[in-house]
Amino acid sequence: MIHFVGAGPGAADLITVRGQKLLEAADVIIYAGSLVNPALLEAAKEECKIYNSAYMTLDEVLAVMFEAEAEEKMTVRLHTGDPSVYGAIREQMDALDRKNIAYDVCPGVSSFFGAAAALHLEYTLPEVSQSIILTRAAGRTEMPEKETIQSFAAHHATMVLFLSAGLLHQTAADLIAGGYSADTPAAIVYRATWPDEKKIICTVGTLERAAEEAGITKTALIIVGDVIAPSAYALSKLYDPGFSTEYREKK
């Protein structure tokens, strides 16, 4: 059996209880060494074989999985954050399907939740923004034609950009060209929930300079939108005394 497990955003105690139990039971662990906190590996059994996929190709990762399965061993494929967000798991699951190898997915805490926690941020403030756009700047992986930063910026929703900290000059230009003003609040969160976490509040127009001054070029999330510094917002209807719910009548 192969278990794809979300390691969480960084802090070792932010893995799920299920994920922790799978790590403790694993015979083989393949972890994304460039991003996953190595402290998580302390949960592994002494005899567990551990592989760092930062040094491996897809075929090499699959070869380890196939060998472990042939030996009736349990494998944990440990991905950063939640595996479903920029985790490159589809290609692995398709390969396992072709071999009729069983697998499942254990969700994890995504780094964009860790960034919100660091900033004391609510992404969905009533009358400010009720939508979150998770995206990235175009780099070595191109963006689909209809998913450019400019096109998303036109919505003025809360935007969270992964894998974009090294592309801020063009990213800021695209955000402004798409409809955000240069003074729209923005934030940079470096290594959310890790001990060396950094968080910077700035604006769209000052994103590049803020990152340069902090020495941030990678491993950071960019958050854009008025929810970062709202001038006003509406209170939740859920707790409004004048609003009835299934559990209480309005007062």
Secondary structure, DSSP 8 states (H G I E B T S, - for coil): -EEEEE-BSS-GGGS-HHHHHHHHH-SEEEE-TTTS-GGGGGGS-TT-EEEEGGG--HHHHHHHHHHHHHTT--EEEEESB-TTTT---HHHHHHHHHTT--EEEE----HHHHHHHHHT--S--TTT---EEEEE--SSS---TT--HHHHHTT--EEEEES-GGGHHHHHHHHHHHT--TTSEEEEEESTTSTT-EEEEEEGGGHHHHHHHHT--SSEEEEESGGGS-S-----GGG-TTS--SS----
